Amino acid sequence: MRKPGNKIMRIRGWALAMIFIGMAVMYLGIFFRETPWAMMIFLVLGTLPIMLSFVIYFWVGMISTRTVTVQCPNCERHTKILGRVDYCQHCKEPLTLDQELEGEAFTTDYNVKHRREKKIEEIRNKENGKD
Ligand SMILES: [Zn+2]
């Protein structure tokens, strides 16, 4: 199975793909230049994913302000974390902002608040049980 990448990088990848899809659709319109209405449909359809990608880029810009830049312990380069858990942009090392979750089996479930709190609770109970 392919390792999931850093969230922001993934969203940017989608936005880039949208631009290519839009351009490909517009390019198809060239084959219909004899029928102006068909060419128009392709041009309009082609602008939709491109506009969507601009919206995605804008949105990435907005959520980027909520990210935390940390130094990756694995490759020692700086990476942006979105949410409580994310992957390193460079080496795809899973990273977390919660001390309690360090060393635990990694899952993006921890981005969901109640699941994360449940897990932290479990870890705490386990530690208390040891004493
Ligand atoms: Zn790294």
Boltz pocket constraint, residues with backbone or C-beta under 6 A from the ligand:
constraints:
  - pocket:
      binder: B
      contacts: [[A, 72], [A, 73], [A, 74], [A, 75], [A, 76], [A, 77], [A, 79], [A, 88], [A, 89], [A, 90], [A, 91], [A, 92], [A, 93]]
      max_distance: 6.0
